[in-house]
Amino acid sequence: MTESSSTLMAVLFGLAVFALIVAVGWRSVQNRRILRLAAANGTETLIIAGEDDEVTSIATTAETSGQR
């Protein structure tokens, strides 16, 4: 195999692996459900669930105003 053909094969293999990773990642993002809950006191809760409604992460934030 010549150097140019092995380089071409390496580039094509790299592009195929990249495309596979992007396809798998895109599918997992498309099958995700996000629920946003905002409370009256300024706290916000995000619940992220997968396609089987299995909760993958929960984040709670609270905004504070600089006014007193």
HELIX and SHEET records of a PDB file:
HELIX    1   1 GLU A    3  GLN A   30  1                                  28    
SHEET    1   A 3 ARG A  33  ALA A  38  0                                        
SHEET    2   A 3 THR A  43  ALA A  49 -1                                        
SHEET    3   A 3 VAL A  55  ALA A  62 -1                                        
END                                                                             
